[in-house]
């Protein structure tokens, strides 16, 4: 029965969509609403990716594998790439069109809410780990609470994306020549990827390739925002050619990346192991770019969005953060080392339960974040009113 999730996802993706005929274009292709809808859909797929890792990943003992979600296991970095592209695009788009965007409390408005949500979920995971009987000494408690070790196994995103928000802020706030600011972001991105590929898996703060194999899309999003009009008009002029290239790239680069990882391997331990990782990284960089490019080429002809995806788009970060709690609670082992609450052999029930619990939890987390940072906005408005008085 788990295979019912595939037609359900297709139905959800295309429900309410509006195809455009020849000579017509979806003018909302790069709108906030459509990008949020795509991210909301990707968040659901990431949930299935994490459940797939717990039920049918190739590295699990054969006698524990429950088939059904194999499709989602290798595509986590591609799904995250969409989030990161939209982050880069959104930041630069706001910088381009909103006056003094970086001067108006950028860190409080854009960085602190992400950090806040991530830390709240870290505290929730910390409490659950204690309740499940994890023994912690003072040093381990500090490592969890400071983010040196991840209390939330999938919480790396909220450690890394604020850093790149800050890089964007510093580059575009203090470097007056825009192409130099962009170059600074690119160089920081490459440096992070090159440094991240040096340590072995789980031996440093950067735990593995998933920490760095999608971050390049941040710079791609900035570049696209900078040249959006030229790029979109060019694609419209040769749309059929780019559509064919997008389809070929979608399958070709993904298959190439899977082949590269199977033959070159991130987990080669012999001489030249760092360069093995970097070759695999290049293949995944190409694959993630190809998938995002395909989605937006298709999006130029199909308006995507419905009420449910609109809702998911509003709580994408919160859903991404909190769903992992329920994935772990109902896995065979919580974080692969603690006894979980209960493991469901029926993985459709597993999926349904994680979703049903994660959705309201994400809504509550979003409400909490809005209350905290809404209060900050009210205080700023009151302070401005007093200054004018």
Secondary structure per residue as TSV (DSSP state, phi and psi in degrees):
chain	resnum	aa	ss	phi	psi
A	1	X	-	360.0	-18.4
A	2	X	T	-60.4	-26.7
A	3	X	T	-68.4	-7.5
A	4	X	H	-67.0	-19.5
A	5	X	H	-65.4	-27.7
A	6	X	H	-68.6	-52.6
A	7	X	H	-65.4	-31.4
A	8	X	H	-64.2	-40.3
A	9	X	H	-65.1	-42.2
A	10	X	H	-62.6	-42.6
A	11	X	H	-61.4	-43.7
A	12	X	H	-64.3	-40.7
A	13	X	H	-65.6	-41.6
A	14	X	H	-97.3	-4.4
A	15	X	T	-64.8	124.5
A	16	X	T	80.5	5.0
A	17	X	-	-73.6	158.3
A	18	X	E	-131.6	98.1
A	19	X	E	-69.8	148.0
A	20	X	-	-109.3	136.4
A	21	X	-	-77.0	-177.9
A	22	X	T	-59.6	132.0
A	23	X	T	84.5	-6.0
A	24	X	-	-111.9	151.1
A	25	X	-	-132.0	152.1
A	26	X	-	-80.0	103.8
A	27	X	T	-72.0	-9.4
A	28	X	T	-99.9	13.3
A	29	X	T	-54.5	-37.0
A	30	X	T	-117.3	25.5
A	31	X	S	-76.8	161.2
A	32	X	H	-58.8	-41.6
A	33	X	H	-62.1	-47.0
A	34	X	H	-69.8	-39.2
A	35	X	H	-63.7	-40.1
A	36	X	H	-64.9	-39.0
A	37	X	H	-62.4	-43.6
A	38	X	H	-62.7	-40.9
A	39	X	H	-67.6	-36.8
A	40	X	H	-62.4	-41.5
A	41	X	H	-65.4	-42.6
A	42	X	H	-62.7	-35.2
A	43	X	H	-62.7	-39.7
A	44	X	H	-62.9	-42.6
A	45	X	H	-66.3	-33.8
A	46	X	H	-66.0	-37.2
A	47	X	H	-57.1	-46.0
A	48	X	H	-67.0	-34.1
A	49	X	H	-60.4	-46.7
A	50	X	H	-70.2	-35.6
A	51	X	H	-68.6	-38.6
A	52	X	H	-60.1	-38.2
A	53	X	H	-63.2	-27.4
A	54	X	H	-88.3	-17.1
A	55	X	H	-117.0	-32.8
A	56	X	T	-143.2	18.4
A	57	X	-	-67.7	149.9
A	58	X	T	-64.2	-23.9
A	59	X	T	-84.5	-4.6
A	60	X	S	-75.3	153.4
A	61	X	-	-57.4	134.5
A	62	X	G	-53.5	-35.7
A	63	X	G	-76.0	-4.8
A	64	X	G	-105.5	-4.7
A	65	X	-	-75.1	130.1
A	66	X	-	-117.1	108.2
A	67	X	-	-71.1	164.3
A	68	X	S	139.6	-37.5
A	69	X	-	-112.1	24.1
A	70	X	H	-57.4	-34.2
A	71	X	H	-56.4	-34.5
A	72	X	H	-85.9	-17.3
A	73	X	H	-60.1	-46.6
A	74	X	T	-88.4	2.9
A	75	X	T	-109.5	14.5
A	76	X	H	-59.1	-44.5
A	77	X	H	-64.9	-30.3
A	78	X	H	-69.4	-41.6
A	79	X	H	-65.1	-41.4
A	80	X	H	-66.2	-32.7
A	81	X	H	-56.8	-36.5
A	82	X	H	-63.6	-44.2
A	83	X	H	-58.0	-45.5
A	84	X	H	-70.4	-38.7
A	85	X	H	-58.6	-48.2
A	86	X	H	-63.5	-32.6
A	87	X	H	-64.6	-48.7
A	88	X	H	-63.4	-43.7
A	89	X	H	-62.2	-47.3
A	90	X	H	-63.3	-41.3
A	91	X	H	-62.5	-48.2
A	92	X	H	-70.1	-35.5
A	93	X	H	-61.7	-43.5
A	94	X	H	-66.7	-41.0
A	95	X	H	-59.2	-38.0
A	96	X	H	-73.5	-35.8
A	97	X	H	-111.0	-14.3
A	98	X	S	-106.3	122.3
A	99	X	T	-63.2	134.0
A	100	X	T	53.8	35.6
A	101	X	G	-56.8	-42.6
A	102	X	G	-81.2	-11.9
A	103	X	G	-93.2	-11.4
A	104	X	S	-101.5	73.1
A	105	X	S	53.8	44.3
A	106	X	H	-56.6	-44.2
A	107	X	I	-63.4	-41.6
A	108	X	I	-69.9	-39.7
A	109	X	I	-77.9	-36.7
A	110	X	I	-110.1	-32.2
A	111	X	I	-95.7	-49.1
A	112	X	H	-61.2	-37.7
A	113	X	H	-59.9	-37.2
A	114	X	H	-66.8	-45.7
A	115	X	H	-62.4	-42.3
A	116	X	H	-59.2	-51.6
A	117	X	H	-60.3	-42.8
A	118	X	H	-62.7	-39.0
A	119	X	H	-74.7	-35.2
A	120	X	H	-59.7	-45.4
A	121	X	H	-66.5	-36.2
A	122	X	H	-59.0	-43.6
A	123	X	H	-64.8	-37.1
A	124	X	H	-63.9	-47.5
A	125	X	H	-60.4	-41.1
A	126	X	H	-59.3	-46.9
A	127	X	H	-62.7	-40.8
A	128	X	H	-66.1	-40.7
A	129	X	H	-59.6	-41.8
A	130	X	H	-64.0	-43.6
A	131	X	H	-64.1	-32.3
A	132	X	T	-83.4	-1.0
A	133	X	T	98.8	15.4
A	134	X	-	-69.8	129.0
A	135	X	-	-87.6	124.6
A	136	X	-	-128.2	134.8
A	137	X	-	-93.5	172.9
A	138	X	H	-56.5	-40.6
A	139	X	H	-65.1	-41.1
A	140	X	H	-68.3	-38.4
A	141	X	H	-59.1	-45.6
A	142	X	H	-63.0	-40.9
A	143	X	H	-64.1	-40.0
A	144	X	H	-65.8	-48.1
A	145	X	H	-73.1	-23.9
A	146	X	H	-91.9	-5.9
A	147	X	T	83.1	8.9
A	148	X	S	-67.5	-43.4
A	149	X	S	-108.9	145.2
A	150	X	-	-87.4	114.7
A	151	X	S	-65.5	-42.9
A	152	X	S	-93.2	109.8
A	153	X	T	-56.1	-24.6
A	154	X	T	-106.5	21.1
A	155	X	T	-89.0	7.5
A	156	X	T	-58.8	-31.8
A	157	X	H	-58.9	-42.3
A	158	X	H	-81.3	-2.6
A	159	X	H	-89.1	-36.2
A	160	X	H	-88.2	-44.5
A	161	X	H	-64.3	-36.7
A	162	X	H	-62.2	-32.6
A	163	X	H	-63.4	-40.7
A	164	X	H	-76.7	-28.0
A	165	X	H	-61.1	-42.6
A	166	X	H	-67.3	-39.7
A	167	X	H	-59.9	-44.7
A	168	X	H	-59.8	-46.7
A	169	X	H	-58.9	-49.7
A	170	X	H	-65.1	-40.8
A	171	X	H	-66.4	-51.2
A	172	X	H	-83.3	-14.6
A	173	X	H	-84.4	-35.4
A	174	X	H	-116.1	-11.2
A	175	X	-	-101.9	111.8
A	176	X	-	-73.4	-28.2
A	177	X	S	-88.4	118.0
A	178	X	H	-65.1	-37.9
A	179	X	H	-67.3	-29.2
A	180	X	H	-71.3	-35.9
A	181	X	H	-63.1	-44.0
A	182	X	H	-63.3	-42.1
A	183	X	H	-60.2	-38.7
A	184	X	H	-61.6	-42.2
A	185	X	H	-63.6	-44.3
A	186	X	H	-61.3	-44.9
A	187	X	H	-65.5	-38.6
A	188	X	H	-64.6	-39.5
A	189	X	H	-63.9	-47.9
A	190	X	H	-63.3	-41.4
A	191	X	H	-61.3	-42.7
A	192	X	H	-62.4	-44.1
A	193	X	H	-66.7	-41.9
A	194	X	H	-66.5	-43.0
A	195	X	H	-68.9	-38.2
A	196	X	H	-64.8	-26.9
A	197	X	T	-83.9	-3.2
A	198	X	T	-78.5	-52.3
A	199	X	S	-72.0	153.0
A	200	X	-	-70.2	161.0
A	201	X	T	-58.8	134.4
A	202	X	T	63.0	27.5
A	203	X	S	-114.8	-3.1
A	204	X	S	-146.3	-177.2
A	205	X	S	-58.1	-43.2
A	206	X	S	-79.5	108.0
A	207	X	-	-79.9	-22.0
A	208	X	S	178.3	-174.0
A	209	X	G	-64.6	-25.7
A	210	X	G	-66.3	-15.0
A	211	X	G	-75.8	-20.4
A	212	X	T	-136.0	-4.0
A	213	X	S	-83.8	2.1
A	214	X	S	-126.8	-4.4
A	215	X	T	-69.9	-20.9
A	216	X	H	-59.4	-24.0
A	217	X	H	-69.1	-15.6
A	218	X	H	-62.6	-48.6
A	219	X	H	-67.9	-35.1
A	220	X	H	-62.8	-41.5
A	221	X	H	-62.4	-40.6
A	222	X	H	-63.2	-46.5
A	223	X	H	-60.7	-42.8
A	224	X	H	-64.3	-42.9
A	225	X	H	-60.7	-41.4
A	226	X	H	-61.2	-39.2
A	227	X	T	-116.9	25.1
A	228	X	H	-53.7	-50.8
A	229	X	H	-60.3	-46.9
A	230	X	H	-63.4	-44.2
A	231	X	H	-64.9	-47.4
A	232	X	H	-63.5	-44.5
A	233	X	H	-63.3	-38.0
A	234	X	H	-65.7	-43.5
A	235	X	H	-64.6	-40.2
A	236	X	H	-59.7	-39.6
A	237	X	H	-65.1	-35.1
A	238	X	T	-123.1	44.5
A	239	X	H	-59.1	-45.9
A	240	X	H	-60.9	-41.1
A	241	X	H	-61.6	-46.1
A	242	X	H	-70.8	-31.6
A	243	X	H	-64.2	-44.5
A	244	X	H	-62.7	-45.3
A	245	X	H	-62.0	-37.5
A	246	X	H	-65.1	-42.0
A	247	X	H	-67.0	-45.1
A	248	X	H	-61.6	-44.4
A	249	X	H	-64.3	-39.0
A	250	X	H	-55.4	-52.4
A	251	X	H	-82.4	-41.4
A	252	X	H	-63.4	-50.6
A	253	X	H	-72.2	-31.8
A	254	X	H	-67.8	-44.4
A	255	X	H	-63.8	-38.0
A	256	X	H	-63.3	-41.4
A	257	X	H	-66.1	-40.0
A	258	X	H	-65.4	-40.2
A	259	X	H	-64.5	-43.2
A	260	X	H	-62.4	-44.6
A	261	X	H	-66.2	-32.6
A	262	X	H	-74.7	-28.9
A	263	X	H	-102.4	-46.4
A	264	X	T	-82.0	-49.8
A	265	X	-	76.2	132.4
A	266	X	T	-67.0	-22.5
A	267	X	T	-109.7	29.8
A	268	X	-	-76.0	128.0
A	269	X	-	-107.2	2.8
A	270	X	S	-85.4	-164.3
A	271	X	T	-59.3	142.0
A	272	X	T	75.9	22.5
A	273	X	H	-63.1	-32.9
A	274	X	H	-65.6	-40.8
A	275	X	H	-71.0	-28.7
A	276	X	H	-59.8	-45.9
A	277	X	H	-62.5	-40.1
A	278	X	H	-71.9	-31.7
A	279	X	H	-67.3	-43.3
A	280	X	H	-62.3	-39.9
A	281	X	H	-59.1	-45.8
A	282	X	H	-58.9	-41.1
A	283	X	H	-66.1	-37.5
A	284	X	H	-75.0	-32.5
A	285	X	H	-60.6	-43.6
A	286	X	H	-66.1	-41.2
A	287	X	H	-65.0	-44.9
A	288	X	H	-66.9	-39.7
A	289	X	H	-60.7	-43.5
A	290	X	H	-63.0	-39.6
A	291	X	H	-69.0	-45.4
A	292	X	H	-63.5	-41.6
A	293	X	H	-60.3	-44.3
A	294	X	H	-59.4	-45.6
A	295	X	H	-60.1	-40.1
A	296	X	H	-81.6	-27.2
A	297	X	H	-65.6	-44.1
A	298	X	H	-64.2	-39.7
A	299	X	H	-63.9	-21.8
A	300	X	T	-69.4	-17.1
A	301	X	T	-114.2	-12.1
A	302	X	E	-132.2	118.9
A	303	X	E	-79.2	123.3
A	304	X	-	-109.1	138.8
A	305	X	-	149.0	143.5
A	306	X	-	-155.0	178.1
A	307	X	H	-61.3	-39.8
A	308	X	H	-68.6	-44.6
A	309	X	H	-66.6	-32.3
A	310	X	H	-61.0	-42.7
A	311	X	H	-63.6	-47.5
A	312	X	H	-62.3	-35.6
A	313	X	H	-63.5	-28.6
A	314	X	H	-78.6	-22.1
A	315	X	T	-121.7	25.8
A	316	X	H	-56.3	-50.8
A	317	X	H	-61.5	-47.0
A	318	X	H	-64.7	-41.2
A	319	X	H	-65.6	-42.3
A	320	X	H	-57.2	-42.5
A	321	X	H	-74.0	-44.5
A	322	X	H	-88.6	-23.9
A	323	X	H	-63.8	-29.3
A	324	X	H	-61.8	-26.9
A	325	X	H	-60.1	-44.2
A	326	X	H	-79.1	-29.6
A	327	X	H	-58.8	-45.5
A	328	X	H	-72.2	-38.5
A	329	X	H	-62.5	-29.8
A	330	X	T	-112.5	15.6
A	331	X	S	-84.3	177.8
A	332	X	S	-64.5	-39.0
A	333	X	E	-136.2	139.2
A	334	X	E	-76.4	119.6
A	335	X	T	55.9	29.0
A	336	X	T	65.6	13.3
A	337	X	T	-145.5	-15.4
A	338	X	E	-111.5	153.5
A	339	X	E	-68.0	126.3
A	340	X	-	-81.6	174.9
A	341	X	S	-67.8	-47.4
A	342	X	-	-168.5	139.5
A	343	X	-	-105.6	130.7
A	344	X	-	-99.1	117.6
A	345	X	S	-65.8	-30.6
A	346	X	-	-81.7	103.5
A	347	X	H	-75.5	-16.5
A	348	X	H	-68.1	-40.9
A	349	X	H	-65.2	-38.3
A	350	X	H	-58.0	-49.5
A	351	X	H	-60.9	-47.6
A	352	X	H	-62.0	-42.5
A	353	X	H	-67.4	-42.5
A	354	X	H	-59.8	-45.7
A	355	X	H	-65.2	-45.7
A	356	X	H	-63.4	-33.1
A	357	X	H	-85.1	-33.6
A	358	X	H	-72.9	-36.2
A	359	X	H	-60.9	-56.2
A	360	X	H	-65.2	-31.8
A	361	X	H	-63.0	-41.0
A	362	X	H	-64.8	-39.6
A	363	X	H	-62.9	-40.8
A	364	X	H	-65.7	-43.6
A	365	X	H	-62.6	-40.6
A	366	X	H	-64.0	-42.2
A	367	X	H	-62.2	-40.6
A	368	X	H	-63.1	-45.2
A	369	X	H	-61.9	-42.5
A	370	X	H	-63.3	-37.8
A	371	X	H	-65.0	-45.0
A	372	X	H	-65.8	-49.6
A	373	X	H	-85.6	-18.2
A	374	X	H	-68.3	-38.0
A	375	X	H	-63.2	-38.6
A	376	X	H	-62.4	-43.8
A	377	X	H	-63.1	-40.3
A	378	X	H	-63.7	-40.7
A	379	X	H	-62.3	-40.6
A	380	X	H	-64.8	-41.7
A	381	X	H	-64.4	-42.7
A	382	X	H	-63.7	-40.1
A	383	X	H	-63.7	-41.3
A	384	X	H	-64.0	-39.3
A	385	X	H	-63.9	-38.9
A	386	X	H	-67.8	-36.8
A	387	X	H	-62.9	-42.9
A	388	X	H	-67.3	-36.8
A	389	X	-	-66.8	360.0
